[in-house]
């Protein structure tokens, strides 16, 4: 028996999502993209990959994985440029341009998908663990940079 005779009547809303499928717990795709301003696109691409996997979208999860690998590659290249040729201009601009490209080519698609299928009412995953992992990754990155500075004799 699905109907609860004591429940209040449900309103018919025209802007409700077209499907009634159950949503898996997801990280808010727009919030994940916003956190990238602090944690680089690596953070957002990783969470979007996890979201696509939870949504059962294997091809889109693979695309997000490719963006994740490209983000890691860009971080390595921009770090090497900053270490070995700090006079090269535009490295920060390149990183920001990559973030914008990732957002419009990949992240915005997930935000539209989630909004179109589930609206704003879907189970949310917590931010504690991903942010803790991101902070740990930044600390590890700084330690590795410190070791490189000492090993290369840079100031």
N, C-alpha and C positions, 0 to 999 in steps of 0.2 A: 504494500500500500504506500504509494508515493505521496499522495496528497495529505497534508496536515489540515484538517478542517478548522483548526483553531488559529492557523497562521493568517496574518493580514493579507489582503488581496495584493497581487503583484501588478504593478503598472506596466503598460506596454510602452517601451521607449524606442523612438525611431532611430536614434543614433547608437543603439546597442550593436555589438559586433554581430556579423552575419552568421557565424557558426557558434555552436554551443558546446564545443569540445572542451574537455577539462584541461586547464593549463598546468604544466609542471611548474615547480618552483623555479623562478628565474631571477637573475640580477637585472635591475632596471637598465635597459640598453642606453638610455640617454644619460643616466648617472654614470655608467661605466665609461662612456665617451667623455664626460666632463672630468672624471678623475684622471684622464690621460693628460690633461694640462699639467698635472703634478707628477704623475708616474710614467709618462711616455705612452705611446700607442701600444707598447708591449702589453700593458695592463688591460686595456680595453679589448685588444684583439684576443687575448687569452680568455677573458670573460665572455666575449661574444662567441668564441669557439665553443665554450662550455654550454652556453645558452642554446646554440644551434644543435648541439648534440642532444640536449635534453628535449628539444622540440622535434627530434627525429629527422632533421634536415642534414643528412650526411654531406651532400655536395656543398652546402653553404658552410658547414663546419670545416670542410677541407679548404675552402676559400679563406675562411678566417684564420686557419692554421698557416696558410701561405702569407697572409698579412702579418701574422705573429713572427714568422721566420724573417720576413723582410724588415720588420721593426727591429729585431735583434741584430740583423746585419747592418742596418743603418746606425744603430747605437755603437757597434764595434767600429765601423768606418769613421763616424764622427769623433769617436774617442781617439782613434789613432791619428786623425788629422789634428785634433786639438793638442795631442802630446808631441807629435813629431814636426808639425808645421803650424804652430799657433798663429802665425801671421796670415794664414789663408782666411779671407773674409767669407761670410755667408753661411757658416756651418749651422748657426742657430736658425737662420732663415730656412735652410734646407730641412731641418728637423720640423719646424713649424709647418712648412709646406707639405711635408709628408703626413703630418697629423691631419691637416685639412683634407688632403687627398683621401686618406683612410676613412675619414668621417663620411664624406660624400659618396665614396665608391663602395663602402661596406657597412659602416655602422648605422647610417640612416635607414638602410634597407631593413635591418633588424628592428629598429624602433617602429617603422611602419608596419612590419609584419605582426609584431606583438600587439600594437594598438588595434590593428584590423581584425585580429583573431580573438583577442581576449579583452580589449578595451583597457581601462586602467585598473581593472579589478582582476588581479591574478596573484597567486602566492609569490611572495618576495623572498629571495634568499638574503641572508645577512651579509653585511659588509665587513664584519670584524676580521674573519680569517683572510679574505683577499687583501685587505689593507695591511694586515700584519705581515703577510707574505711579501707584499710590495715594499714595505719598509725594510724588511730583512734583506730583500734583493738590493735595495739601494745601499744599505750598510755594506753588504758584500761587494758591491760595485766600487764603493769608496775605498774599501780595504785593498781590493785588487789594484785600483789606481795608485794607492799609496805604495804598494809593493813595486809597481812598474816605475814610479817616480824614483824610488830608491835604487832599483836595479839599473835604470838608465842614467842615473846621476842627474836628473832634472831638478829644477827648483820649483 
